[in-house]
Amino acid sequence: MKRKVTLKQIAKELDVSISTVSKSLKNSPEISEDTRLKVQAFAKLYNYKPNNIALSLKNKKTKTIGIIIPEIVHHFFATVISGIEQVANEQGYNVIVCLSDESFDKEVINLEMLANGSTDGFIMSLSKETQQKKDFHHLQEVINQGMPIVMFDRVANEILADKVIIDDLLAAYQAVNFLIEEGRKKIALITTVDYVSVGKLRTEGYIKALKDHNLPIDENIILKIEDIDNCSDVIEKLIAEQKIDSVFAVNELFAVVAIKEALKKGIKIPEELSVIAFTDGIISKFSTPTITTVSQNGVKMGRKAAEMLIERLEAEDEEEERYRTEVIETNLISRESTQT
Amino acid sequence: MKRKVTLKQIAKELDVSISTVSKSLKNSPEISEDTRLKVQAFAKLYNYKPNNIALSLKNKKTKTIGIIIPEIVHHFFATVISGIEQVANEQGYNVIVCLSDESFDKEVINLEMLANGSTDGFIMSLSKETQQKKDFHHLQEVINQGMPIVMFDRVANEILADKVIIDDLLAAYQAVNFLIEEGRKKIALITTVDYVSVGKLRTEGYIKALKDHNLPIDENIILKIEDIDNCSDVIEKLIAEQKIDSVFAVNELFAVVAIKEALKKGIKIPEELSVIAFTDGIISKFSTPTITTVSQNGVKMGRKAAEMLIERLEAEDEEEERYRTEVIETNLISRESTQT
């Protein structure tokens, strides 16, 4: 059985990047003539079938939306998919999901595969590796060929496209504000090491809230966790050594560990220690006590992304593009781990 | 822009089921000639393109596996996908996921869409509606055209295909046995109403374990929950009115609610009440106390399903087919909600 040769195989064979192959096949002047001819000859020899995206768009609609996300064992992404599904079903679209597993190469391959006539457009959240590499040519290519992409949560400023995000700084500010209004004064922050932009923004929101209320910034109660799987010891140490009266955690895992460690020491929650976590997931709903959280509204995010994509797909005239960035409001879900 | 007409649109236009359209287009004698001709004429008029599955299989391999599952906001299915992804990555396959949302129609549409040249084969768990209707023609069609399917968890005995399941009866038996060996005598069962085969098998396992140890079967402590979203009241009543010393719950939600209600009454866990739940998910790991569970090994199930599918896809000669059913072992994860 003869297999279809892919961009990736050509790139490997000729020892050039996938992006070079892709540009060569489109006769891009960015690539030297020598390379272009070599790639084209190779592609012809192996019967490479290019994606005729523009062509397929003109001829038919698949009525299918492609979703590419970093991972699936993650409540937030699952709720976003639910939201996309709701709108897609209402409007007669199918949905196909592919996972990048946080890998740049898998993201490129999945995008190529789905763009090859399977979908009309994409809803995407970038892989960590793509964010680190800052290589977005695969998205740009798809957009150039007339296929719309809506990015959510992990978006790239470099790419002109519709985007759906939340205001992480504001959300963190409001959560910390809530603790201050409860009368808390020693509010610990439990966060991740901050190469991830989202973690950085949440830390900024925390600091801004303290400053606005003239509360001191105490580095001893700002905990940056390196190793999520082994966070119990450092959190236990924080609770044992610092006289904190509340915790703002950037994810519900840190919050539930803080609660467990506090309960072990006989600290009463919420009377003696108040806890708020970012991201409303399953843990917060079912832990004892239940945890007050900042809800990212994954379903709403998914719904909005699907609406924006379908609107673009069904626009009659292709006027000059104006891309929008929608900011989804977060909301605080008050539960047993806080007093109000 | 002319759009491709879909099975669903034809069905809606002619007010017949998707299954009728699908069968009519294949000239199935199950459908009256009148309907068949009407559907065929309509399909021709709107230029409906049927799937040339057999053709595409002969011409090329996509190196892509299609997964169709009922829902995604469900830890078990997410772990199965992880397992499939692991094996697929190891062997150079891509994975595409579609959701049936527990709907028969969506399952048919997704299968049609993916079979249309996007994938080499399928890994599937049936929607509830498909199980109730017992209409599996869409699977049979895909198999008849030479595309392999591996079914997992919710499988159909009527379909000859490779399957991956767990032994629900045995797993429940072992869980109840564990409680008996702890010295428990009044073991409550919290289960669902049993049109779902899995719930029925788990109940059988519970009864068998009691009988084998000469313990009485007491209908008063077998709770069949109709409405999962409002299970607190009935579970509270069970705990208040019956002198039970342990609970076997068919899902972790029932278990965590039982624990919450018991703690409210000052009942000590596990000293006075021991709790075991089916399905090892996020709730069990993070509730206080953590919950002893029967793990369904979703990752292992996914890995096995992917191995079976890829083996079949890459078999050199198509000899007489022998389908296998693999039973994945469950295991008990002991945590704070039990004594041992």
Boltz contact constraints between the chains, C-beta under 6 A:
constraints:
  - contact:
      token1: [A, 3]
      token2: [B, 61]
      max_distance: 6.0
  - contact:
      token1: [A, 4]
      token2: [B, 60]
      max_distance: 6.0
  - contact:
      token1: [A, 60]
      token2: [B, 4]
      max_distance: 6.0
  - contact:
      token1: [A, 61]
      token2: [B, 3]
      max_distance: 6.0
  - contact:
      token1: [A, 72]
      token2: [B, 78]
      max_distance: 6.0
  - contact:
      token1: [A, 72]
      token2: [B, 81]
      max_distance: 6.0
  - contact:
      token1: [A, 73]
      token2: [B, 78]
      max_distance: 6.0
  - contact:
      token1: [A, 73]
      token2: [B, 82]
      max_distance: 6.0
  - contact:
      token1: [A, 78]
      token2: [B, 72]
      max_distance: 6.0
  - contact:
      token1: [A, 78]
      token2: [B, 73]
      max_distance: 6.0
  - contact:
      token1: [A, 81]
      token2: [B, 72]
      max_distance: 6.0
  - contact:
      token1: [A, 82]
      token2: [B, 73]
      max_distance: 6.0
  - contact:
      token1: [A, 94]
      token2: [B, 113]
      max_distance: 6.0
  - contact:
      token1: [A, 96]
      token2: [B, 96]
      max_distance: 6.0
  - contact:
      token1: [A, 96]
      token2: [B, 98]
      max_distance: 6.0
  - contact:
      token1: [A, 97]
      token2: [B, 97]
      max_distance: 6.0
  - contact:
      token1: [A, 98]
      token2: [B, 96]
      max_distance: 6.0
  - contact:
      token1: [A, 113]
      token2: [B, 94]
      max_distance: 6.0
  - contact:
      token1: [A, 118]
      token2: [B, 118]
      max_distance: 6.0
  - contact:
      token1: [A, 256]
      token2: [B, 286]
      max_distance: 6.0
  - contact:
      token1: [A, 282]
      token2: [B, 282]
      max_distance: 6.0
  - contact:
      token1: [A, 282]
      token2: [B, 283]
      max_distance: 6.0
  - contact:
      token1: [A, 283]
      token2: [B, 282]
      max_distance: 6.0
  - contact:
      token1: [A, 283]
      token2: [B, 286]
      max_distance: 6.0
  - contact:
      token1: [A, 286]
      token2: [B, 256]
      max_distance: 6.0
  - contact:
      token1: [A, 286]
      token2: [B, 283]
      max_distance: 6.0
  - contact:
      token1: [A, 286]
      token2: [B, 287]
      max_distance: 6.0
  - contact:
      token1: [A, 287]
      token2: [B, 286]
      max_distance: 6.0
  - contact:
      token1: [A, 287]
      token2: [B, 287]
      max_distance: 6.0
  - contact:
      token1: [A, 288]
      token2: [B, 288]
      max_distance: 6.0
